[in-house]
Amino acid sequence: MPHRQSRILCFGGLHYDEKIRCEADTILNESNPASRTQAPGGVALNVARTLAALGNTVGLSSRVGADREGVELLDYLTRLGITAVSIQTDNTHATARYTAVLDHTSNLILGLADMSIYDDFRPAHWQQGRQEIKHWDYWCVDTNLPTDTLHYLASEKAAQLLFAVVTSPAKAHRLREVLPTLDAIFVNRAEAGILVNSNTGAPQTIEEQARALCDLGALRAIVTAGADGAAWACPDNFGHIDCPTINPQSVSGAGDVLAGTTMAALLSGETLEQALTYGTCAATLSTLSDMNDPQLSWSMIKDNLVHNDA
């Protein structure tokens, strides 16, 4: 199993994830009984939390509001042992929040993203604190960052490896021009379609999408498709990893767990295929709990792989 520790800095989402679950069949345009929970989330935080759980030294750079939620999130990073790096406090915007409205079987009905605070996360912020981010060995960005900020970080990566995780189809286009600088990109099927369709004529399978992303310059590409598993590609090979059949409690954040675990395994010297096998297993484990903060370890992943192979 992977064991090498790496120093990774994540840039992007640090906010609250709220889940509103309908207790019975959803009736549109009517009042529906529901339950509500919330927990710290955001793609960058979810990836950072996964990397830290697997033994890596992790930092996070983001923006929060000058409000109670912002203070709570910074305290949460401290409790996790994640270093806060150049985190801005915004006096005009509230801390970001993502609200997922789920049906009674935990499938997403509607997602509501209040992410305007990230629109002011401009390159000048890191130009002033450039040395604070340059001493990290690896960087991971999510597409909550504005396009010009993604371009700036891609141009500054130098010896750092640069990973990218797309947060939604609406923001996938922000990575199109920096694909040749990415050492790995993590997308779902819909997000991949946004990035490749304008150039390749809409590949139909996730394997074709992963290969198309490599053709557009990414060194490695991972395309996820929920219960249909995930595809991977690099310049000289490609493949598919199946997803075990399960009854998920919640799929929220599973793609981020997959990304963080796959990154950790890659940085420990695993092949992309083996790393994604670990990532898919970890993502599956994360769906068995309704918590945004699943407990995870290499031993848990190994034990689950052995069980699935038996």
Phi, psi and omega per residue, in radians:
M1 nan 2.664 3.106
P2 -1.047 2.556 3.128
H3 -2.573 -0.179 -3.099
R4 -1.175 2.339 3.110
Q5 -1.592 2.397 -3.134
S6 -2.207 2.800 3.103
R7 -1.871 1.954 -2.993
I8 -2.228 2.291 3.087
L9 -1.904 2.176 3.135
C10 -1.817 2.399 3.121
F11 -2.057 2.289 3.038
G12 2.455 -2.408 -2.915
G13 -1.184 2.225 3.008
L14 -2.446 1.748 -3.045
H15 -2.731 -2.978 3.080
Y16 -1.740 2.351 2.987
D17 -1.758 2.179 3.125
E18 -1.978 2.367 3.085
K19 -2.063 2.235 3.039
I20 -2.045 1.950 -3.061
R21 -1.880 2.158 3.061
C22 -1.194 2.429 -3.064
E23 -1.524 -0.201 3.128
A24 -2.573 -3.057 3.102
D25 -0.930 2.319 -3.077
T26 -1.313 2.308 3.077
I27 -2.017 1.931 -3.121
L28 -1.152 2.589 3.118
N29 1.145 0.317 3.089
E30 -2.332 2.878 3.041
S31 -1.344 2.293 -3.111
N32 -2.115 2.317 3.043
P33 -1.131 2.397 -3.040
A34 -2.661 2.846 3.018
S35 -2.091 2.684 -3.042
R36 -2.285 2.350 3.027
T37 -2.384 2.765 3.037
Q38 -2.545 2.686 -3.134
A39 -2.778 2.767 3.071
P40 -1.012 2.430 -3.125
G41 -2.721 -2.718 -2.995
G42 1.865 2.460 -3.059
V43 -1.021 -0.864 -3.115
A44 -1.058 -0.721 3.107
L45 -1.141 -0.773 -3.135
N46 -1.048 -0.739 3.111
V47 -1.162 -0.791 -3.132
A48 -1.068 -0.739 -3.135
R49 -1.095 -0.701 3.114
T50 -1.151 -0.813 3.130
L51 -1.051 -0.728 -3.140
A52 -1.157 -0.713 3.139
A53 -1.074 -0.483 -3.118
L54 -1.651 0.294 2.946
G55 1.646 0.175 -3.130
N56 -1.616 2.764 3.010
T57 -1.548 2.130 -2.923
V58 -2.265 2.432 2.999
G59 -2.120 2.806 3.134
L60 -2.424 2.302 3.082
S61 -2.091 2.216 -3.045
S62 -2.790 -2.896 3.072
R63 -2.337 2.456 3.045
V64 -2.322 2.825 3.089
G65 -1.419 2.878 3.065
A66 -1.469 1.130 -3.038
D67 -2.491 3.086 -3.108
R68 -1.053 -0.700 -3.124
E69 -1.101 -0.681 3.112
G70 -1.093 -0.760 3.106
V71 -1.095 -0.755 -3.138
E72 -1.082 -0.696 -3.114
L73 -1.198 -0.666 3.094
L74 -1.159 -0.677 3.058
D75 -1.108 -0.656 3.140
Y76 -1.101 -0.737 3.089
L77 -1.026 -0.752 3.136
T78 -1.053 -0.755 -3.129
R79 -1.131 -0.553 3.135
L80 -1.416 -0.204 -3.066
G81 1.376 0.370 3.085
I82 -1.657 2.252 -3.095
T83 -1.355 2.236 3.033
A84 -1.396 2.099 -3.049
V85 -2.084 2.001 3.082
S86 0.872 0.790 3.096
I87 -1.425 2.221 3.141
Q88 -1.564 2.515 2.964
T89 -1.860 2.121 -3.060
D90 -1.719 2.154 -3.103
N91 -1.528 -0.083 -3.079
T92 -1.976 -0.370 3.135
H93 -2.005 2.567 3.041
A94 -1.325 2.719 3.015
T95 -0.955 2.428 -3.057
A96 -1.121 2.744 3.131
R97 -2.594 2.390 3.027
Y98 -2.033 2.201 -3.134
T99 -1.982 2.127 3.103
A100 -1.861 2.130 3.058
V101 -1.699 2.065 -3.033
L102 -1.977 2.606 3.009
D103 -1.399 -3.114 -3.028
H104 -1.242 -0.179 3.056
T105 -1.765 0.193 3.092
S106 1.326 0.216 3.030
N107 -1.423 2.494 -3.094
L108 -1.241 2.209 3.019
I109 -1.638 -0.772 -3.044
L110 -2.716 2.391 3.039
G111 -2.000 2.336 -3.119
L112 -2.104 2.062 -3.031
A113 -2.026 1.942 3.033
D114 -1.733 1.527 -2.972
M115 -2.101 0.325 -3.034
S116 -1.094 -0.400 3.141
I117 -1.056 -0.502 -3.099
Y118 -1.367 -0.257 -3.099
D119 -1.138 -0.400 -3.140
D120 -1.699 0.250 3.111
F121 -1.478 1.408 -2.928
R122 -1.668 2.849 -3.125
P123 -0.983 -0.556 -3.095
A124 -1.010 -0.500 -3.137
H125 -1.068 -0.766 -3.109
W126 -1.503 -0.361 3.041
Q127 -1.112 -0.595 3.124
Q128 -1.323 -0.578 -3.117
G129 -1.986 0.677 -3.010
R130 -1.012 -0.738 -3.087
Q131 -1.162 -0.478 -3.121
E132 -1.182 -0.486 -3.129
I133 -1.729 -0.332 -3.028
K134 -1.313 -0.377 -3.064
H135 -1.456 -0.047 3.032
W136 -1.387 2.483 -3.048
D137 -1.314 -0.579 -3.058
Y138 -2.388 2.600 3.109
W139 -2.129 2.550 2.992
C140 -2.310 2.208 3.135
V141 -2.001 2.624 2.935
D142 -2.061 2.900 -3.003
T143 -1.532 0.300 2.833
N144 -1.196 -0.392 3.105
L145 -1.229 2.484 3.075
P146 -1.093 2.776 -3.082
T147 -1.003 -0.781 -3.084
D148 -1.177 -0.516 3.091
T149 -1.242 -0.722 3.069
L150 -1.058 -0.720 3.107
H151 -1.113 -0.732 -3.133
Y152 -1.098 -0.841 -3.117
L153 -1.123 -0.653 3.095
A154 -1.102 -0.654 -3.131
S155 -1.294 -0.366 -3.079
E156 -1.714 -0.010 -2.940
K157 -1.139 -0.517 3.089
A158 0.861 -2.065 -3.076
A159 -1.434 -0.201 -3.132
Q160 -1.200 2.500 2.903
L161 -1.352 2.531 -3.085
L162 -2.138 2.032 3.058
F163 -1.824 2.634 3.113
A164 -2.389 2.413 3.094
V165 -2.154 2.150 3.138
V166 -1.416 2.405 -3.046
T167 -1.655 -0.428 -3.118
S168 -2.948 2.757 3.075
P169 -1.003 -0.606 -3.097
A170 -1.133 -0.414 -3.095
K171 -1.925 0.069 -3.099
A172 -1.091 -0.640 -3.067
H173 -1.054 -0.350 -3.100
R174 -1.107 -0.350 -3.123
L175 -1.690 -0.095 -2.974
R176 -0.975 -0.797 -3.038
E177 -1.393 -0.230 -3.132
V178 -1.845 0.112 3.137
L179 -0.901 -0.714 -3.129
P180 -1.140 -0.214 3.126
T181 -1.660 -0.105 -3.006
L182 -1.544 2.287 3.046
D183 -1.418 -0.406 3.004
A184 -2.844 2.475 3.067
I185 -2.185 2.419 3.137
F186 -2.050 2.106 -3.107
V187 -2.460 2.774 2.928
N188 -1.650 3.128 -3.028
R189 -1.054 -0.761 -3.128
A190 -1.156 -0.722 -3.141
E191 -1.159 -0.702 3.094
A192 -1.058 -0.698 3.135
G193 -1.028 -0.668 3.119
I194 -1.107 -0.715 -3.061
L195 -1.312 -0.580 -2.998
V196 -1.820 -0.365 -3.004
N197 -1.114 -0.648 -3.074
S198 -1.212 -0.286 -3.089
N199 -1.954 -0.418 -2.957
T200 -2.142 -0.079 3.129
G201 1.410 0.667 2.978
A202 1.019 1.325 3.002
P203 -0.993 2.556 -3.020
Q204 -1.604 -0.535 -3.089
T205 -1.859 2.782 3.117
I206 -1.201 -0.486 3.060
E207 -1.115 -0.748 3.111
E208 -1.148 -0.660 3.105
Q209 -1.117 -0.763 3.131
A210 -1.076 -0.760 3.121
R211 -1.139 -0.653 3.126
A212 -1.137 -0.656 3.099
L213 -1.115 -0.652 3.053
C214 -1.174 -0.669 3.087
D215 -1.069 -0.525 3.127
L216 -1.469 -0.011 2.997
G217 2.186 -0.345 -3.136
A218 -1.132 2.418 3.135
L219 -1.233 -0.673 3.087
R220 -2.413 2.536 3.116
A221 -2.367 2.367 3.084
I222 -2.192 2.179 3.122
V223 -2.082 2.128 -3.100
T224 -1.765 2.680 -3.110
A225 -2.511 0.664 3.070
G226 1.043 -2.215 -3.096
A227 -1.142 -0.285 3.104
D228 -1.474 0.100 3.059
G229 1.504 -2.679 -3.067
A230 -2.532 2.598 3.075
A231 -1.940 2.622 3.095
W232 -2.311 2.671 3.080
A233 -2.656 2.562 2.954
C234 -2.413 3.048 -2.996
P235 -0.975 -0.515 -3.041
D236 -2.027 0.166 -3.101
N237 -2.885 2.877 3.064
F238 -2.779 2.906 -3.134
G239 -3.057 -3.011 -3.068
H240 -2.430 2.444 3.070
I241 -2.019 2.161 3.127
D242 -1.305 2.703 3.069
C243 -1.816 2.301 3.107
P244 -1.060 2.609 3.084
T245 -1.346 2.112 -3.080
I246 -2.469 2.996 2.985
N247 -1.974 1.593 -3.013
P248 -1.205 2.502 2.981
Q249 -1.423 -0.647 3.117
S250 -2.832 2.337 3.115
V251 -1.716 0.021 -3.117
S252 -1.077 2.191 3.096
G253 1.444 -0.036 -3.085
A254 -1.108 -0.667 3.115
G255 -1.122 -0.552 3.116
D256 -1.269 -0.657 3.057
V257 -1.106 -0.742 3.077
L258 -1.018 -0.811 -3.115
A259 -1.099 -0.834 -3.108
G260 -1.104 -0.724 -3.140
T261 -1.188 -0.739 3.123
T262 -1.089 -0.740 3.084
M263 -1.032 -0.846 -3.106
A264 -1.024 -0.721 -3.141
A265 -1.209 -0.705 3.088
L266 -1.045 -0.754 -3.103
L267 -1.256 -0.233 3.036
S268 -1.612 0.071 3.051
G269 1.710 0.103 3.124
E270 -1.293 2.711 3.005
T271 -1.178 2.819 3.121
L272 -1.077 -0.712 3.136
E273 -1.073 -0.826 -3.132
Q274 -1.189 -0.693 3.130
A275 -1.065 -0.734 3.138
L276 -1.239 -0.509 3.025
T277 -1.054 -0.793 3.062
Y278 -1.097 -0.758 -3.109
G279 -1.085 -0.744 3.121
T280 -1.122 -0.708 3.100
C281 -1.096 -0.797 -3.139
A282 -1.115 -0.704 3.112
A283 -1.087 -0.715 3.102
T284 -1.069 -0.790 3.112
L285 -1.038 -0.654 -3.093
S286 -1.185 -0.430 -3.125
T287 -1.400 -0.178 -3.105
L288 -1.444 -0.074 3.105
S289 -2.150 2.582 3.094
D290 -1.575 0.230 -3.126
M291 -1.625 2.520 3.046
N292 -1.332 -0.162 -3.034
D293 -2.139 1.153 -3.082
P294 -1.172 2.490 3.043
Q295 -1.335 2.385 -3.031
L296 -2.573 2.511 3.065
S297 -2.698 2.817 3.087
W298 -1.092 -0.614 -3.131
S299 -1.157 -0.658 3.081
M300 -1.099 -0.750 -3.131
I301 -1.122 -0.780 -3.138
K302 -1.079 -0.808 -3.124
D303 -1.073 -0.674 -3.135
N304 -1.216 -0.651 3.089
L305 -1.118 -0.744 3.120
V306 -1.087 -0.721 3.137
H307 -1.109 -0.748 -3.114
N308 -1.196 -0.509 -3.134
D309 -1.411 -0.303 -3.061
A310 -1.234 nan nan
